[in-house]
Amino acid sequence: MRTLLFFCALMMPFQTHAASFQRPIPNPQTATAEGWFLLASVALLLALAAVQWLVTRR
């Protein structure tokens, strides 16, 4: 156990030499992704309209 503790204490200074944070650059939106988003938006609106229709019938 002491050997493990000594090894951890010995390796501690090496952990501070990490690279600086590089901010991720987002990829541009593709036409395919925009098409799927349009389809999902229309499906959501249809689902909301169906729920509204079901609620008003009660």
C-alpha positions as CSV (number, residue, x, y, z in Angstrom):
1,M,0.0,0.0,0.0
2,R,2.8,2.4,0.8
3,T,4.4,1.6,-2.6
4,L,1.2,2.5,-4.3
5,L,0.9,5.8,-2.3
6,F,4.5,6.6,-3.1
7,F,4.0,5.9,-6.8
8,C,0.9,8.2,-6.9
9,A,2.8,10.9,-5.1
10,L,5.6,10.5,-7.6
11,M,3.3,10.8,-10.6
12,M,1.3,13.8,-9.4
13,P,3.5,16.5,-11.0
14,F,3.1,14.9,-14.4
15,Q,-0.6,15.3,-14.4
16,T,-0.3,19.1,-14.3
17,H,1.3,19.2,-17.8
18,A,-2.0,18.9,-19.7
19,A,-2.6,20.7,-22.9
20,S,-4.6,23.9,-22.9
21,F,-8.3,23.8,-23.7
22,Q,-9.1,24.0,-27.4
23,R,-12.6,25.2,-28.0
24,P,-14.5,22.9,-30.3
25,I,-15.6,24.3,-33.7
26,P,-19.2,23.2,-34.7
27,N,-19.7,21.7,-38.1
28,P,-21.9,23.5,-40.6
29,Q,-25.5,22.4,-41.0
30,T,-26.0,20.1,-44.0
31,A,-29.0,20.1,-46.3
32,T,-29.8,16.5,-45.2
33,A,-29.9,17.6,-41.6
34,E,-32.1,20.6,-42.4
35,G,-34.5,18.2,-44.3
36,W,-34.8,15.9,-41.3
37,F,-35.3,18.8,-39.0
38,L,-38.1,20.1,-41.2
39,L,-39.7,16.6,-41.2
40,A,-39.5,16.4,-37.4
41,S,-40.9,19.9,-37.0
42,V,-43.9,19.0,-39.2
43,A,-44.4,15.8,-37.3
44,L,-44.4,17.6,-34.0
45,L,-46.9,20.2,-35.2
46,L,-49.2,17.4,-36.5
47,A,-48.9,15.6,-33.1
48,L,-49.7,18.8,-31.3
49,A,-52.7,19.4,-33.5
50,A,-53.9,15.8,-32.9
51,V,-53.6,16.3,-29.1
52,Q,-55.6,19.6,-29.4
53,W,-58.3,17.9,-31.4
54,L,-58.5,15.0,-28.9
55,V,-58.7,17.3,-25.9
56,T,-61.4,19.6,-27.4
57,R,-63.6,16.5,-28.2
58,R,-63.9,15.6,-24.5
